[in-house]
Amino acid sequence: MLELYNGALDVAGILKRWYEEESKSNYGAFIPFIGTVREEDGIEGLSFDVYEPILKSWFETWQEKAKQKGAKLKMAHSVGDVPVHESSYISAVFSPKRRVALEMIEEFVEDFKASAPIWKYDLKNGKRVYAKERSTKIKGSGILYG
Amino acid sequence: MVKVEFLGPIAKEPVEIDAKTLKDVSEVLKQDESLKEWLETSAVAVNDKLVSSLDVALSDGDKVSLLPPVCGG
């Protein structure tokens, strides 16, 4: 399940709902990852662009991978502006036993960082500045240049 | 004609290009100096599927998307 929200995420509400949705699914482990916007370099917050069609297929590929291990993934992400100390990203793995979930949350979050079609901007002095230095080229980038 | 769209920070309006393959798209876009950096660093999708080679045949109405470096979360 992939959820996109305008602005900051309601962390407590989303986690509560996810917990309740799976409370009778017989999963032994529920591991959430919550990303919070940190106050640094004088930013007022972060802002995000999301390209939904490719994000959706990327997520579905991961969900299939999880399913093969008896696990389930959930993810929520912000679109637009998110102030400091608020959350822009939550993901979670549910699995029958802890090992699968512990390994998958790491792999999933790392691949999310490297592949999910989401662009981040710093909000500074009311301006939106692309976080170029912190961004990662998607695998296979640059073919049009060759 | 194929439609080329520029995602995220590239901040450029979509363009229509007469192209039979991705190589044709590459040739046209390379003429735009403002796109040079983005061509070097962007991934490419055809009809929302990422591709890894320029030898992709295109049909009328196809959508080509440029995806610059990402940073979710």
Backbone of each chain as ProteinMPNN parsed JSONL, in Angstrom:
{"seq_chain_A": "MLELYNGALDVAGILKRWYEEESKSNYGAFIPFIGTVREEDGIEGLSFDVYEPILKSWFETWQEKAKQKGAKLKMAHSVGDVPVHESSYISAVFSPKRRVALEMIEEFVEDFKASAPIWKYDLKNGKRVYAKERSTKIKGSGILYG", "coords_chain_A": {"N_chain_A": [[0.831, -1.195, 0.0], [0.637, 2.082, -0.967], [0.846, 5.398, -0.035], [0.167, 8.787, -0.661], [0.546, 12.099, 0.491], [-0.489, 15.486, 0.763], [1.742, 17.785, 2.012], [2.958, 17.635, 5.482], [3.238, 14.452, 7.224], [0.794, 12.702, 9.157], [1.991, 11.222, 11.594], [1.387, 9.645, 13.952], [-1.264, 8.972, 13.462], [-1.173, 7.549, 11.018], [0.53, 5.39, 11.648], [-0.947, 4.16, 13.641], [-3.23, 3.39, 12.26], [-2.102, 1.617, 10.342], [-1.121, -0.329, 12.066], [-3.49, -1.261, 13.19], [-4.784, -2.219, 10.903], [-3.355, -4.512, 10.335], [-3.454, -6.01, 12.589], [-4.702, -8.425, 13.019], [-3.534, -10.104, 11.255], [-1.687, -11.989, 11.771], [1.064, -11.41, 11.783], [4.302, -11.544, 13.133], [6.115, -9.556, 13.457], [6.496, -6.023, 13.23], [7.912, -3.461, 11.684], [8.505, -0.184, 11.651], [9.777, 2.636, 9.769], [10.545, 5.919, 10.299], [10.881, 8.968, 8.804], [12.154, 12.092, 9.599], [12.089, 15.613, 9.125], [14.982, 17.382, 9.538], [16.291, 20.159, 11.403], [18.552, 22.027, 9.878], [21.33, 23.807, 8.429], [19.932, 26.184, 8.294], [17.431, 25.764, 7.099], [13.908, 26.06, 6.368], [12.285, 24.041, 5.917], [11.508, 21.082, 3.973], [10.783, 20.299, 0.53], [8.833, 18.415, -1.789], [8.744, 16.787, -4.973], [6.878, 14.36, -6.673], [6.868, 11.589, -8.828], [4.304, 9.877, -9.708], [3.432, 7.567, -11.394], [5.773, 5.95, -11.911], [6.78, 5.65, -9.367], [4.785, 4.12, -8.242], [4.971, 1.676, -9.734], [7.545, 0.933, -9.023], [7.157, 0.535, -6.278], [5.289, -1.551, -6.315], [6.809, -3.652, -7.373], [8.527, -4.081, -5.238], [6.652, -4.838, -3.307], [5.839, -7.282, -4.283], [8.191, -8.712, -4.005], [8.342, -8.711, -1.233], [6.08, -10.179, -0.634], [6.752, -12.708, -1.52], [8.292, -13.506, 0.556], [6.55, -13.811, 2.531], [5.908, -11.419, 3.662], [4.781, -7.97, 4.161], [4.639, -4.691, 2.779], [4.321, -1.226, 3.644], [3.882, 2.163, 2.79], [4.242, 5.688, 3.156], [4.315, 8.961, 1.826], [5.222, 12.423, 1.586], [3.971, 15.103, -0.482], [4.943, 18.176, -1.818], [5.37, 20.914, 0.52], [7.11, 20.42, 3.638], [7.478, 21.217, 6.951], [10.341, 21.781, 9.208], [11.047, 19.333, 11.726], [8.81, 17.869, 11.245], [7.295, 14.956, 9.711], [8.128, 13.384, 6.593], [8.189, 10.978, 5.435], [7.244, 7.642, 5.797], [7.825, 4.242, 6.216], [7.06, 0.743, 6.356], [7.548, -2.627, 7.406], [5.857, -5.653, 7.592], [6.092, -8.851, 8.941], [6.088, -12.465, 9.254], [8.152, -13.412, 10.949], [10.884, -11.878, 12.822], [13.437, -11.605, 11.496], [13.208, -11.426, 8.647], [11.807, -9.01, 8.37], [13.554, -7.162, 9.597], [15.773, -7.245, 7.893], [14.596, -6.566, 5.475], [13.575, -3.961, 5.825], [15.825, -2.382, 5.832], [17.004, -2.856, 3.277], [14.879, -2.022, 1.674], [14.494, 0.721, 2.353], [16.973, 1.764, 1.625], [17.019, 1.244, -1.159], [14.837, 2.729, -1.851], [15.839, 5.313, -1.418], [17.73, 5.405, -3.471], [16.356, 4.913, -5.831], [13.581, 5.647, -5.962], [11.295, 7.748, -7.662], [11.462, 10.633, -6.637], [11.838, 14.017, -5.843], [13.816, 16.279, -4.024], [13.719, 19.375, -2.309], [15.288, 22.112, -0.68], [13.807, 24.34, 1.607], [14.408, 27.566, 1.81], [14.746, 30.795, 2.967], [12.239, 31.302, 1.94], [12.485, 30.263, -0.583], [12.632, 27.594, -3.06], [14.957, 25.196, -3.291], [16.651, 22.92, -5.241], [17.878, 19.895, -3.961], [20.526, 19.103, -4.912], [23.164, 18.062, -4.352], [22.637, 16.1, -2.51], [21.291, 14.239, -3.895], [20.714, 11.214, -5.814], [21.803, 9.567, -8.73], [19.589, 7.767, -10.769], [19.836, 4.289, -11.482], [21.364, 3.538, -14.558], [21.327, 6.051, -15.613], [21.956, 8.833, -17.847], [21.987, 7.917, -20.482], [20.954, 9.353, -22.635], [22.808, 11.219, -23.125], [24.961, 10.008, -24.222]], "CA_chain_A": [[0.0, 0.0, 0.0], [1.411, 3.313, -1.127], [-0.018, 6.554, 0.253], [0.802, 10.092, -0.841], [-0.194, 13.152, 1.196], [-0.014, 16.855, 0.597], [2.277, 18.32, 3.262], [3.521, 16.74, 6.501], [2.478, 13.237, 7.527], [0.242, 12.499, 10.497], [2.716, 9.99, 11.944], [0.662, 8.817, 14.919], [-2.49, 8.477, 12.83], [-0.835, 6.551, 9.99], [1.051, 4.186, 12.306], [-2.058, 3.521, 14.367], [-4.072, 2.731, 11.267], [-1.378, 0.463, 9.79], [-1.076, -1.338, 13.13], [-4.823, -1.86, 13.316], [-5.094, -2.957, 9.671], [-2.663, -5.811, 10.296], [-3.383, -6.585, 13.931], [-5.204, -9.811, 13.028], [-2.96, -10.787, 10.096], [-0.729, -12.987, 12.263], [2.466, -11.057, 11.608], [4.985, -11.48, 14.43], [6.971, -8.37, 13.526], [6.054, -4.805, 12.536], [9.043, -2.54, 11.831], [8.335, 1.077, 10.915], [10.858, 3.616, 9.658], [9.927, 7.249, 10.195], [11.848, 9.997, 8.435], [11.757, 13.409, 10.089], [12.861, 16.713, 8.548], [15.843, 17.962, 10.57], [16.639, 21.564, 11.302], [19.994, 22.171, 9.596], [21.681, 24.781, 7.39], [18.95, 27.27, 8.256], [16.251, 25.509, 6.255], [12.596, 26.157, 7.008], [11.655, 22.742, 5.699], [11.825, 20.459, 2.693], [9.636, 20.213, -0.364], [9.006, 17.224, -2.621], [7.978, 16.442, -6.179], [6.773, 12.899, -6.79], [6.307, 11.119, -10.098], [3.515, 8.757, -9.189], [3.365, 6.301, -12.155], [6.958, 5.098, -11.734], [6.856, 5.322, -7.939], [3.831, 3.033, -8.032], [5.487, 0.398, -10.236], [8.685, 0.586, -8.163], [6.628, 0.001, -5.018], [4.644, -2.852, -6.574], [7.88, -4.646, -7.506], [8.955, -4.387, -3.877], [5.57, -5.545, -2.608], [5.894, -8.657, -4.782], [9.368, -9.283, -3.355], [7.96, -8.933, 0.167], [5.061, -11.234, -0.617], [7.434, -13.999, -1.669], [8.871, -13.871, 1.86], [5.448, -13.814, 3.488], [5.874, -10.112, 4.325], [3.996, -6.916, 3.516], [5.204, -3.345, 2.927], [3.448, -0.051, 3.555], [4.7, 3.37, 2.675], [3.555, 6.978, 3.011], [5.264, 10.032, 1.526], [4.652, 13.761, 1.386], [4.13, 15.866, -1.719], [4.914, 19.589, -1.444], [6.204, 21.406, 1.623], [7.064, 19.807, 4.971], [8.323, 22.03, 7.839], [11.277, 21.05, 10.067], [10.511, 18.555, 12.851], [7.65, 17.085, 10.821], [7.717, 13.784, 8.953], [7.787, 13.353, 5.166], [8.307, 9.612, 4.916], [7.126, 6.492, 6.701], [7.621, 2.952, 5.573], [6.991, -0.307, 7.367], [7.478, -4.017, 6.966], [5.208, -6.627, 8.463], [6.474, -10.2, 8.515], [5.799, -13.467, 10.281], [9.234, -13.43, 11.948], [11.621, -10.607, 12.83], [14.612, -11.526, 10.617], [12.811, -10.944, 7.316], [11.436, -7.589, 8.462], [14.746, -6.364, 9.906], [16.594, -7.14, 6.682], [13.871, -5.912, 4.384], [13.402, -2.511, 6.027], [17.073, -1.741, 5.422], [17.101, -2.94, 1.813], [13.801, -1.235, 1.08], [14.745, 2.156, 2.547], [18.144, 2.132, 0.816], [16.639, 1.279, -2.573], [13.953, 3.894, -1.957], [16.703, 6.499, -1.546], [18.474, 5.375, -4.728], [15.547, 4.654, -7.033], [12.2, 6.159, -6.011], [11.266, 9.02, -8.398], [11.04, 11.736, -5.761], [12.857, 15.071, -5.863], [13.8, 17.027, -2.764], [14.151, 20.774, -2.366], [15.374, 22.812, 0.6], [13.048, 25.591, 1.678], [15.319, 28.507, 2.447], [14.334, 32.178, 2.697], [11.029, 31.253, 1.109], [12.767, 29.722, -1.918], [12.692, 26.143, -3.191], [16.254, 24.926, -3.926], [16.871, 21.494, -5.494], [18.949, 19.325, -3.126], [21.322, 18.403, -5.922], [24.302, 17.318, -3.802], [22.174, 14.93, -1.733], [20.496, 13.37, -4.766], [21.399, 10.065, -6.406], [21.384, 9.234, -10.091], [18.924, 6.474, -10.906], [20.646, 3.337, -12.256], [21.161, 3.637, -16.004], [21.215, 7.463, -16.016], [22.946, 9.39, -18.76], [22.01, 7.312, -21.824], [20.642, 10.336, -23.686], [23.999, 12.041, -23.333], [25.972, 9.207, -24.93]], "C_chain_A": [[0.873, 1.255, 0.0], [0.467, 4.5, -0.936], [0.764, 7.845, 0.059], [-0.087, 11.156, -0.19], [0.374, 14.52, 0.842], [0.469, 17.363, 1.946], [2.737, 17.237, 4.224], [2.612, 15.551, 6.79], [1.974, 13.26, 8.972], [0.794, 11.162, 10.992], [1.89, 9.086, 12.852], [-0.572, 8.19, 14.277], [-2.213, 7.373, 11.832], [-0.354, 5.261, 10.652], [-0.052, 3.423, 13.039], [-2.928, 2.732, 13.393], [-3.388, 1.498, 10.699], [-1.363, -0.688, 10.81], [-2.426, -2.056, 13.21], [-5.19, -2.692, 12.085], [-4.513, -4.37, 9.695], [-2.694, -6.544, 11.636], [-3.875, -8.033, 13.996], [-4.613, -10.626, 11.878], [-1.905, -11.828, 10.476], [0.729, -12.692, 11.912], [3.101, -10.968, 12.999], [5.814, -10.217, 14.582], [6.404, -7.23, 12.684], [7.167, -3.795, 12.759], [8.825, -1.287, 10.996], [9.635, 1.883, 10.842], [10.184, 4.966, 9.458], [11.016, 8.28, 9.905], [11.333, 11.366, 8.837], [12.669, 14.487, 9.491], [13.653, 17.393, 9.661], [16.102, 19.436, 10.288], [18.145, 21.64, 11.074], [20.194, 23.151, 8.449], [20.623, 25.873, 7.217], [17.743, 27.039, 7.373], [14.966, 25.672, 7.062], [11.86, 24.831, 6.886], [12.149, 22.156, 4.405], [10.567, 20.446, 1.84], [9.897, 19.08, -1.345], [8.127, 17.251, -3.868], [7.99, 14.935, -6.277], [6.24, 12.564, -8.173], [5.606, 9.793, -9.83], [3.534, 7.481, -10.05], [4.567, 5.387, -11.918], [7.152, 4.742, -10.255], [5.968, 4.112, -7.645], [4.392, 1.694, -8.527], [6.712, -0.051, -9.445], [8.183, -0.069, -6.876], [6.006, -1.379, -5.219], [5.666, -3.97, -6.74], [8.373, -5.071, -6.119], [7.899, -5.182, -3.111], [5.565, -7.021, -3.005], [7.056, -9.398, -4.116], [9.052, -9.629, -1.888], [7.021, -10.126, 0.291], [5.707, -12.622, -0.691], [8.085, -14.452, -0.368], [7.8, -13.854, 2.946], [5.272, -12.483, 4.203], [4.989, -9.126, 3.563], [4.637, -5.561, 3.796], [4.103, -2.303, 2.904], [4.354, 1.167, 3.501], [3.821, 4.609, 2.514], [4.609, 8.038, 2.739], [4.529, 11.344, 1.283], [4.888, 14.268, -0.027], [4.039, 17.331, -1.298], [5.723, 19.859, -0.182], [5.982, 20.676, 2.952], [8.011, 20.593, 5.883], [9.291, 21.165, 8.662], [10.524, 20.453, 11.263], [9.221, 17.81, 12.511], [8.164, 15.916, 9.986], [7.239, 13.846, 7.502], [7.744, 11.932, 4.623], [8.134, 8.58, 6.023], [7.058, 5.249, 5.841], [7.611, 1.906, 6.668], [6.954, -1.667, 6.699], [6.767, -4.824, 8.043], [5.676, -8.002, 8.004], [6.19, -11.195, 9.633], [6.863, -13.482, 11.37], [10.154, -12.235, 11.763], [12.708, -10.487, 11.765], [14.28, -10.921, 9.254], [12.531, -9.443, 7.36], [12.655, -6.706, 8.713], [15.61, -6.173, 8.663], [15.889, -6.327, 5.608], [13.744, -4.405, 4.59], [14.675, -1.782, 5.582], [17.196, -1.694, 3.898], [16.1, -2.014, 1.132], [14.096, 0.262, 1.179], [15.941, 2.607, 1.702], [17.782, 2.213, -0.668], [15.678, 2.44, -2.846], [14.779, 5.16, -2.205], [17.354, 6.569, -2.929], [17.592, 5.352, -5.971], [14.182, 5.32, -7.095], [12.175, 7.539, -6.683], [10.643, 10.163, -7.591], [12.176, 12.752, -5.734], [12.674, 15.977, -4.66], [14.35, 18.437, -2.971], [14.265, 21.293, -0.933], [14.493, 24.039, 0.522], [13.887, 26.563, 2.492], [14.945, 29.915, 2.013], [13.151, 32.225, 1.733], [11.244, 30.706, -0.292], [12.883, 28.203, -1.886], [13.968, 25.807, -3.979], [16.489, 23.419, -4.032], [18.071, 20.988, -4.696], [19.856, 18.455, -3.988], [22.416, 17.511, -5.315], [23.869, 16.064, -3.05], [21.419, 13.937, -2.603], [21.363, 12.307, -5.432], [20.869, 9.819, -7.807], [20.713, 7.867, -10.094], [19.814, 5.589, -11.787], [20.335, 3.475, -13.752], [21.033, 5.076, -16.491], [22.274, 7.83, -17.046], [22.915, 8.837, -20.174], [21.734, 8.335, -22.929], [21.855, 11.192, -24.035], [25.014, 11.343, -24.239], [25.912, 9.319, -26.444]], "O_chain_A": [[1.728, 1.442, 0.865], [-0.573, 4.593, -1.588], [1.884, 7.984, 0.552], [-1.312, 11.115, -0.307], [1.58, 14.674, 0.646], [-0.289, 17.377, 2.916], [2.889, 16.076, 3.845], [1.393, 15.622, 6.628], [2.638, 13.768, 9.875], [0.163, 10.116, 10.838], [1.711, 7.903, 12.562], [-0.884, 7.024, 14.518], [-2.928, 6.371, 11.795], [-0.774, 4.168, 10.271], [-0.074, 2.192, 13.047], [-3.311, 1.59, 13.647], [-4.013, 0.444, 10.581], [-1.565, -1.851, 10.462], [-2.494, -3.282, 13.288], [-5.827, -3.738, 12.203], [-5.1, -5.304, 9.148], [-2.041, -7.574, 11.8], [-3.515, -8.778, 14.908], [-5.114, -11.703, 11.554], [-1.308, -12.466, 9.609], [1.534, -13.611, 11.762], [2.521, -10.396, 13.922], [6.18, -9.839, 15.696], [5.903, -7.44, 11.58], [7.36, -3.317, 13.877], [8.947, -1.324, 9.772], [10.476, 1.816, 11.738], [9.356, 5.135, 8.563], [11.958, 8.436, 10.683], [10.226, 11.759, 8.472], [13.878, 14.287, 9.369], [13.073, 17.917, 10.613], [16.131, 19.894, 9.146], [18.926, 21.349, 11.979], [19.319, 23.303, 7.597], [20.447, 26.414, 6.126], [17.095, 27.993, 6.94], [14.94, 25.452, 8.272], [10.939, 24.539, 7.648], [13.094, 22.663, 3.803], [9.448, 20.564, 2.34], [11.046, 18.812, -1.696], [6.967, 17.662, -3.842], [9.006, 14.299, -5.994], [5.279, 13.175, -8.641], [6.235, 8.739, -9.739], [3.642, 6.392, -9.487], [4.4, 4.18, -11.742], [7.634, 3.656, -9.934], [6.349, 3.207, -6.902], [4.301, 0.689, -7.822], [6.911, -1.244, -9.216], [8.712, -1.091, -6.439], [6.177, -2.269, -4.386], [5.434, -5.099, -6.308], [8.604, -6.252, -5.86], [8.23, -6.094, -2.354], [5.319, -7.897, -2.176], [6.923, -10.555, -3.716], [9.438, -10.682, -1.381], [7.149, -10.958, 1.189], [5.278, -13.567, -0.03], [8.395, -15.632, -0.2], [8.111, -13.878, 4.136], [4.581, -12.404, 5.219], [4.514, -9.416, 2.465], [5.116, -5.306, 4.9], [3.084, -2.47, 2.235], [5.437, 1.192, 4.086], [2.797, 4.58, 1.831], [5.679, 8.022, 3.348], [3.38, 11.368, 0.841], [5.869, 13.911, -0.68], [3.164, 17.697, -0.514], [6.65, 19.116, 0.141], [4.856, 20.361, 3.337], [9.214, 20.637, 5.626], [9.085, 19.959, 8.796], [9.521, 20.991, 11.731], [8.608, 17.193, 13.383], [9.332, 15.891, 9.599], [6.128, 14.288, 7.209], [7.317, 11.704, 3.492], [8.8, 8.644, 7.056], [6.324, 5.204, 4.853], [8.094, 2.147, 7.774], [6.42, -1.843, 5.604], [7.042, -4.691, 9.235], [5.661, -8.292, 6.807], [6.066, -10.824, 10.801], [6.547, -13.554, 12.558], [10.205, -11.644, 10.684], [12.897, -9.416, 11.189], [14.973, -10.026, 8.771], [12.971, -8.698, 6.485], [12.783, -5.634, 8.121], [16.115, -5.08, 8.409], [16.503, -5.509, 4.922], [13.799, -3.647, 3.621], [14.602, -0.69, 5.018], [17.455, -0.644, 3.311], [16.416, -1.324, 0.162], [13.96, 0.988, 0.194], [15.926, 3.698, 1.131], [18.193, 3.147, -1.356], [15.7, 3.048, -3.916], [14.461, 5.966, -3.08], [17.513, 7.652, -3.492], [18.04, 5.733, -7.052], [13.666, 5.54, -8.19], [12.957, 8.413, -6.309], [9.509, 10.588, -7.813], [13.344, 12.38, -5.614], [11.565, 16.387, -4.317], [15.313, 18.65, -3.709], [13.446, 20.958, -0.077], [14.437, 24.706, -0.511], [14.054, 26.403, 3.701], [14.841, 30.192, 0.818], [13.079, 33.071, 0.842], [10.318, 30.68, -1.103], [13.185, 27.602, -0.854], [14.059, 26.09, -5.174], [16.52, 22.723, -3.017], [19.15, 21.578, -4.746], [19.937, 17.239, -3.811], [22.576, 16.356, -5.71], [24.619, 15.092, -2.957], [20.956, 12.907, -2.112], [22.572, 12.474, -5.591], [19.663, 9.854, -8.05], [21.217, 6.921, -9.489], [20.462, 6.073, -12.715], [19.17, 3.521, -14.149], [20.672, 5.309, -17.644], [23.343, 7.223, -17.108], [23.733, 9.24, -21.001], [22.236, 8.189, -24.043], [21.916, 11.807, -25.1], [25.811, 11.985, -24.923], [26.709, 8.693, -27.142]]}, "seq_chain_B": "MVKVEFLGPIAKEPVEIDAKTLKDVSEVLKQDESLKEWLETSAVAVNDKLVSSLDVALSDGDKVSLLPPVCGG", "coords_chain_B": {"N_chain_B": [[4.941, 11.763, -33.743], [6.58, 12.119, -30.596], [6.105, 12.629, -27.094], [8.072, 14.521, -24.937], [8.844, 14.673, -21.588], [9.935, 16.579, -18.775], [11.035, 15.862, -15.689], [10.649, 16.729, -12.155], [13.217, 18.826, -10.9], [14.058, 19.848, -13.368], [12.483, 21.634, -14.646], [11.215, 22.426, -17.174], [9.089, 22.938, -19.891], [7.035, 20.378, -21.431], [8.03, 18.856, -24.58], [7.321, 18.243, -28.068], [8.531, 15.8, -30.215], [9.72, 14.692, -33.369], [10.386, 11.507, -33.702], [11.893, 8.314, -34.187], [13.32, 6.54, -32.743], [14.898, 6.276, -29.49], [17.376, 7.277, -29.811], [17.097, 9.253, -31.739], [15.679, 11.101, -30.203], [17.617, 11.754, -28.344], [19.509, 13.016, -30.023], [18.132, 15.351, -30.767], [17.628, 16.591, -28.267], [20.187, 17.079, -27.38], [20.952, 19.304, -28.687], [20.061, 21.371, -27.22], [21.478, 23.5, -25.133], [20.917, 24.129, -22.464], [20.061, 21.783, -21.442], [22.144, 20.086, -21.157], [23.549, 19.277, -18.757], [21.499, 17.904, -17.494], [20.968, 15.809, -19.238], [23.187, 14.258, -18.898], [22.88, 13.316, -16.33], [20.35, 12.259, -15.971], [17.875, 9.638, -15.734], [15.96, 7.608, -18.018], [12.638, 7.139, -19.073], [10.302, 5.264, -20.966], [7.042, 5.556, -21.775], [6.49, 5.389, -19.021], [8.145, 3.31, -18.176], [11.336, 2.454, -17.074], [14.245, 2.657, -19.092], [17.263, 1.189, -20.499], [18.817, 1.538, -22.693], [19.566, 3.176, -25.818], [18.508, 2.065, -28.029], [15.686, 1.904, -28.499], [12.661, 1.487, -29.982], [10.321, 3.927, -31.004], [6.87, 4.894, -30.978], [4.21, 6.759, -32.527], [2.842, 9.099, -30.32], [4.02, 8.085, -28.042], [5.403, 8.418, -24.731], [8.171, 10.028, -23.437], [10.191, 10.233, -20.621], [12.3, 12.267, -18.615], [14.251, 11.609, -15.853], [15.73, 13.201, -13.344], [18.494, 13.127, -10.868], [17.54, 11.582, -7.777], [15.977, 12.004, -4.509], [14.363, 10.885, -2.136], [12.332, 10.876, 0.892]], "CA_chain_B": [[5.525, 12.63, -32.709], [6.589, 11.621, -29.219], [6.109, 13.722, -26.125], [9.171, 14.399, -23.975], [8.578, 15.487, -20.4], [11.107, 16.802, -17.929], [10.474, 15.758, -14.346], [11.307, 17.329, -10.995], [13.858, 20.15, -10.94], [14.502, 20.31, -14.695], [11.67, 22.841, -14.845], [11.093, 22.77, -18.585], [7.794, 22.49, -20.417], [7.175, 19.223, -22.335], [8.174, 19.174, -26.001], [6.962, 17.168, -29.005], [9.661, 15.559, -31.113], [9.508, 13.678, -34.399], [11.467, 10.561, -33.432], [11.576, 6.888, -34.386], [13.994, 5.813, -31.667], [15.405, 7.161, -28.426], [18.585, 7.925, -30.329], [16.615, 10.494, -32.366], [15.344, 12.028, -29.11], [18.901, 12.191, -27.816], [20.109, 13.965, -30.965], [17.409, 16.63, -30.692], [17.806, 17.23, -26.956], [21.591, 17.486, -27.226], [21.125, 20.638, -29.281], [19.639, 22.367, -26.228], [22.591, 23.652, -24.186], [20.426, 24.168, -21.079], [19.737, 20.419, -20.997], [23.371, 19.285, -21.169], [23.792, 18.66, -17.454], [20.405, 16.972, -17.178], [21.094, 14.605, -20.072], [24.256, 13.452, -18.295], [22.545, 12.764, -15.014], [18.977, 11.762, -15.86], [17.422, 8.343, -16.231], [14.952, 7.79, -19.055], [11.534, 6.182, -19.104], [9.405, 5.333, -22.114], [5.712, 5.181, -21.295], [6.608, 5.113, -17.581], [9.029, 2.18, -17.858], [12.732, 2.864, -17.22], [14.965, 1.933, -20.146], [18.704, 1.266, -20.271], [19.54, 1.659, -23.956], [18.953, 4.105, -26.778], [17.912, 1.294, -29.131], [14.282, 1.645, -28.192], [11.803, 2.024, -31.04], [9.229, 4.747, -30.478], [5.698, 5.034, -31.85], [3.465, 8.004, -32.399], [2.105, 9.219, -29.063], [4.77, 7.589, -26.885], [5.851, 9.44, -23.768], [9.543, 9.848, -22.944], [10.37, 11.085, -19.436], [13.651, 12.396, -18.058], [14.21, 11.6, -14.389], [17.003, 13.639, -12.776], [18.843, 12.458, -9.609], [16.414, 11.552, -6.833], [16.27, 12.012, -3.076], [13.114, 10.823, -1.384], [12.413, 10.693, 2.333]], "C_chain_B": [[5.503, 11.939, -31.347], [6.664, 12.83, -28.283], [7.248, 13.501, -25.126], [8.852, 15.281, -22.784], [9.768, 15.459, -19.459], [10.633, 16.862, -16.483], [11.297, 16.508, -13.298], [11.947, 18.666, -11.296], [14.235, 20.648, -12.329], [13.71, 21.554, -15.113], [11.639, 23.303, -16.303], [9.764, 22.193, -19.07], [8.01, 21.295, -21.353], [7.327, 19.681, -23.785], [7.742, 17.967, -26.838], [8.097, 17.034, -30.006], [9.275, 14.477, -32.122], [10.655, 12.678, -34.267], [11.002, 9.128, -33.625], [12.227, 6.012, -33.321], [14.439, 6.814, -30.601], [16.655, 7.896, -28.874], [18.208, 9.254, -30.997], [16.306, 11.55, -31.292], [16.628, 12.621, -28.548], [19.533, 13.255, -28.715], [19.45, 15.343, -30.871], [17.702, 17.351, -29.368], [19.227, 17.738, -26.755], [21.855, 18.871, -27.819], [20.742, 21.757, -28.311], [20.695, 22.446, -25.113], [22.124, 23.597, -22.721], [20.122, 22.767, -20.547], [20.975, 19.553, -20.795], [23.573, 18.525, -19.847], [22.73, 17.606, -17.132], [20.497, 15.69, -18.006], [22.144, 13.668, -19.48], [23.797, 12.704, -17.063], [21.156, 12.139, -14.912], [18.789, 10.348, -16.386], [16.275, 8.61, -17.208], [13.883, 6.709, -18.954], [10.737, 6.382, -20.388], [8.067, 4.757, -21.652], [5.76, 4.653, -19.854], [7.364, 3.844, -17.223], [10.47, 2.64, -18.083], [13.413, 2.025, -18.29], [16.475, 2.128, -19.947], [19.508, 1.384, -21.563], [18.804, 2.612, -24.893], [18.262, 3.372, -27.928], [16.468, 0.91, -28.82], [13.45, 2.304, -29.294], [10.65, 2.799, -30.415], [8.085, 4.805, -31.485], [5.045, 6.373, -31.586], [2.718, 8.016, -31.063], [2.838, 8.686, -27.837], [5.217, 8.752, -26.002], [7.255, 9.089, -23.283], [9.724, 10.79, -21.754], [11.822, 11.096, -18.997], [13.538, 12.506, -16.546], [15.582, 11.979, -13.834], [17.299, 12.926, -11.441], [17.783, 12.664, -8.522], [16.888, 11.615, -5.375], [14.962, 12.045, -2.292], [13.382, 10.79, 0.109], [12.668, 11.949, 3.127]], "O_chain_B": [[4.536, 11.265, -30.992], [7.2, 13.884, -28.624], [7.37, 12.424, -24.542], [8.618, 16.48, -22.932], [10.497, 14.472, -19.358], [9.921, 17.786, -16.092], [12.455, 16.865, -13.515], [11.312, 19.547, -11.876], [14.695, 21.783, -12.457], [14.214, 22.41, -15.84], [11.998, 24.439, -16.612], [9.38, 21.086, -18.692], [9.054, 21.203, -21.999], [6.83, 20.738, -24.174], [7.791, 16.826, -26.379], [8.565, 18.022, -30.572], [8.609, 13.496, -31.792], [11.778, 12.97, -34.678], [9.877, 8.769, -33.277], [11.768, 4.908, -33.03], [14.364, 8.028, -30.79], [16.961, 8.987, -28.392], [18.91, 10.254, -30.843], [16.628, 12.727, -31.45], [16.721, 13.825, -28.307], [20.031, 14.271, -28.23], [20.129, 16.369, -30.894], [17.983, 18.549, -29.345], [19.445, 18.716, -26.04], [22.849, 19.522, -27.494], [21.049, 22.927, -28.538], [20.781, 21.559, -24.264], [22.833, 23.088, -21.853], [19.946, 22.583, -19.343], [20.875, 18.422, -20.321], [23.743, 17.305, -19.83], [23.033, 16.554, -16.569], [20.144, 14.612, -17.528], [22.013, 12.446, -19.549], [24.261, 11.599, -16.782], [20.815, 11.553, -13.885], [19.442, 9.92, -17.337], [15.696, 9.696, -17.222], [14.182, 5.528, -18.776], [10.525, 7.508, -20.838], [7.988, 3.616, -21.198], [5.163, 3.63, -19.522], [7.249, 3.348, -16.103], [10.797, 3.155, -19.152], [13.182, 0.819, -18.381], [16.912, 3.092, -19.319], [20.738, 1.338, -21.537], [17.597, 2.824, -24.778], [17.524, 3.977, -28.704], [16.093, -0.261, -28.874], [13.524, 3.514, -29.508], [10.074, 2.372, -29.414], [8.309, 4.77, -32.695], [5.291, 7.027, -30.572], [2.04, 7.048, -30.721], [2.345, 8.814, -26.716], [5.384, 9.886, -26.451], [7.494, 7.99, -22.783], [9.451, 11.986, -21.851], [12.494, 10.064, -19.007], [12.835, 13.368, -16.02], [16.501, 11.16, -13.852], [16.444, 12.199, -10.936], [17.217, 13.746, -8.367], [18.041, 11.319, -5.064], [14.515, 13.102, -1.846], [14.531, 10.688, 0.538], [12.753, 11.898, 4.354]]}, "name": "protein", "num_of_chains": 2, "seq": "MLELYNGALDVAGILKRWYEEESKSNYGAFIPFIGTVREEDGIEGLSFDVYEPILKSWFETWQEKAKQKGAKLKMAHSVGDVPVHESSYISAVFSPKRRVALEMIEEFVEDFKASAPIWKYDLKNGKRVYAKERSTKIKGSGILYGMVKVEFLGPIAKEPVEIDAKTLKDVSEVLKQDESLKEWLETSAVAVNDKLVSSLDVALSDGDKVSLLPPVCGG"}
